[in-house]
Amino acid sequence: MAPKPQRKKPLKRGKTKPTLPVREEEEPLNMESMGHPEIYPLVLTTMTQEIFDCRVDEDVTDDQPYKLIRKEDILADFEHRAAVSDFYPVKKIVQEYPGDELLLVYDKDFKYGLNFYLIGTEEGKESYLNPPEAPEEQEEYKEYIPEDIYIYKPPVSKPWVSLGSEKEIEEESVKESTKQTKDHCLRWMFWKVTYMISRKRSDFGASVKFSDQNASTVKDAYIECTAYPDKNFTLKQLERDVGMQAVPQIRDTSTQTRWAYPKNATTQYYPREFSEEEKDTLGQSKTLTEFLNNVSISVEIALQQNEIMNTFVDDWKSLAEEEGTFGDKTDTHLKEYQSFTDLHNLAEKMITCICWHPVVCGLIAVSVAVRLSFEERVHFSGKLLLQPSLILFWSFSDPIHPQLMLESPDDIFCFKFCPSDPNIIAGGCMNGQPMFLLEPDSNKEAMYIRQCAVSSIENGHRKVITDIHWLPDTFEINRLGSVFENRSGISCQLVTCSADCTICFWDIRPQKALSSQPPAEKKKEESIEIPFDLPSTFLHLDLSWKPLSKIRLSKGETTLDHCPTKLSLGEDNLLYKAQDKILAQSKAVKAGEMNPYQNLEGGLANHLKPIDDFCTKFFVGTEEGEVIYTDWKMERDPETGRLMTKKPVSLYSVHDGAVHTVQRSPFYEDIILTIGGWNVAIWKEGVTTGPLLQSSCAPKRYTSGHWSLTRPGLFYVGREDGSIDIWDLLEKTHEPAQSQNICITAITCVKPWAFSAKQQLIAIADYYGTLHILEIPWTLSHPSSNEASSISHYFEREVKHLEYVEQRKKIREQEKKEMDLELEKKKIKTYQKSKERLETELKADYDDYLELEKSTLVRLGLIKVEETGSHVEMM
């Protein structure tokens, strides 16, 4: 039996018994885990420090951080303050301490976690007060060791201290044991699972052959070990957090009609017909009559609409063929192939023109210009003179460093390779100088090459040259614009257009006036020193070159002229087919043959045969968005006898911005693409009623474009937001077939190139001076079997549509004239009545009025009429 607990007697009211706080005896905190079992950290309050004279920064300092405290004083503190004493956690250590004085150390840096610690052994006290001295050699070595150098100290082995981890490992390990239940006293035995793996004796030492097989088809090819719940190893859930929320009671119910077996049944009935009386009653009904009168008009209109057209047919789908005939639609995006950026010239420049080298594969030339407006150019003109104006040659083998840089007197906005010799380049400058000629095929290794000829400023254009073209080597023209055959077989003439409202034709051969100079002037020119790095081929043109003829596009009655931006000659498509000839000529020059431009005949020979049936008309795009079809032949004014330009054949204001592209199709000589403002247009030469195709306004302004070199119905259009629209006339004619973003700024130039029979590239330049080279996919580069005929049929159909519209317009105008004529005739008939007829009609009207007045007064009783006569008596 357990003893009964004794009840404590209650204290009397008014008397209190002094008690001290009771504190359970705890095990003192030891630093055995840190390798110092003799150290016991303590927290000494300010009161305890004053009792034992161990006040911080007074009794214990940095120089002497320890204090010897007598054992008797600590024991007396135990009797006086009991558990309140700060030494109470080490009471047992103090009582068992063999010495008379204990060492108390001030822990300023809290190395052991508290502000003081007590050393509980004599050995520890002696080692702290009298530390072992280091050897002399080590002391001498320490004097020469700087404080910032780390000294490696090998680790000191320490005895293993158990923290209870072995108990956890023992609990989690599996052992052979017995388990006896309390209810049935049954004994369960657990054994280790053993596996035996056997093999036939004949298989030992046999050669092994490995092969692939499908594990799902071969029997016993694999063993699947699926997971299953084991109650003996499940974890018991000791704690669980569950959140609950009161919700209304919900019950899901469903219902289904009772199924019955199917049964075939038939029925027959007679239609319900009105009787004759009901028909008569219904036919005479006012409600039915009003209903039929109200809806008859709407029903007739609906029937007419259904007869005219089917309102449920999508017309856009019927405009094109099935998409399955145009290849794989997953491969229609341009893929980035290479990009070029001039890292050495970090000035803010943009790319103005792109030209692929006609002979060297993987070489492309670009012209760059400073991104400044006219006012900014005037303001920074001094700084711009110090910056070189360049044409950069990039190669796919080095995307960082240009292979060649051609210097020019001013920024270049357009340039072209010579179709007869690719070593000659003609370009147009910002200051209006029409061209300069370069020979980049020099044997010198210099990176920079200067221009070898430039026209005179006073005889050139007054503003920036916007477009330049070489005339083919099959013909040449004279000052009047007449066409003659070119017997030399090389291109010697160019045409340029500028913002100063002029179009100029130039000839690079020496003129007759130059050959007839006096001998003194010839000697003076021969004495001029030629720079060693410049060829003398075109020295006769430098600073003295004048245009052969100049054309102004007049606006008719006014004195103003049109401002041309781009032009397209009738023979531009011949340049697409001249690559083999250019390659043969370049090989001949490299083989050491004479340069065909070295000894050119001066002027035009009189014995050249004229070409009478040559078309001298060409297309021009203007700054106002107009497309002009005009003639370059000059005619003499019958009154003054001066040469003047012919009036334009046709003029259309189609684009709502400056025209940036005027280009003939490489497949159809009479099809021209124009791009400007926010739309594109396709024209046919000889059709003066308007464009065959005119697109709607795009979301962003168009900046450039180009026909595809291999597909007749495809062309590319660049936009100011950095995207490129790909138009496929076989797929869509009212909008681009697809759009793809290339860069973050405006696209300034687009130029495709057939790199090989299986690979085509397209060069796209942006406003920040980066040249992007992209690979054209198979779908956009290879035409279908009947694409050329389909596109040709489309153009013919559009021409017929324009003719039909023009005919309908003429018919409507004629009908309007006839109607106006009939109205005029009716008016004339009305006013041709005779005067007597008019008086008779007026008198008859007056007599009718008197008779009406008399009858009205008689009915009112205001007058009385006698029977015997016509006497009227007033009442």
Secondary structure, DSSP 8 states (H G I E B T S, - for coil): ------------TT----------------BGGGTBTTEEEE---HHHHHHTT--BTTTB-SSS-EEEEEHHHHHHHHHHHGGGSTTGGGHHHHHT--SSEEEEEE-TT-TTSSSEEEE-SHHHHHHHHS-----HHHHHHHHTS-TTS--------------SHHHHHHHHS----EEE-TTT--EEE-----------GGGTT---------TTTSTTS---------GGG------------------------------------------HHHHHHHHT-HHHHHHHHHHHHHHHHHHHHHHH--TTS-TTGGGS--GGGG--TTS-S-EEEEEE--SS--SSEEEEEEEE-SSSTTEEEEEEEE---HHHHHHTHHHHHHS-EEEEEEETTBSSS-SEEEEESS-EEEEEE-SS-TT-EEEEETTS---EEE-TT-S---SEE--SEE--STTS-SS-EEEEEE--TTEEE-TT--EEE-SS-S--EEEEEETTSEEEEEE-S--HHHHT--HHHHHHHHTS---TTS-STTGGGTTT---SEEEE-B-SSSS-B--EEEEE-TTGGGGGG-HHHHHHHHHHHHTT---TTSS---S--TT--B-TT---EEEEEETTSEEEEEE--EEE-TTT--EEE---SEEEE--SS-EEEEEE-SS-TTEEEEEETTEEEEEETT--S--SEE----SS-EEEEEE-SS-TTEEEEEETTSEEEEEETTT-SSS-SEEEE--SS-EEEEEEE--SSS--EEEEEETTS-EEEEE--HHHHS--TTHHHHHHHHHHHHHHHHHHHHHHHHHHHHHHHHHHHHHHHHHHHHHT--HHHHHHHHHHHHHHHHHHHHHHHHHHTSEEE-SSSS-EEE-
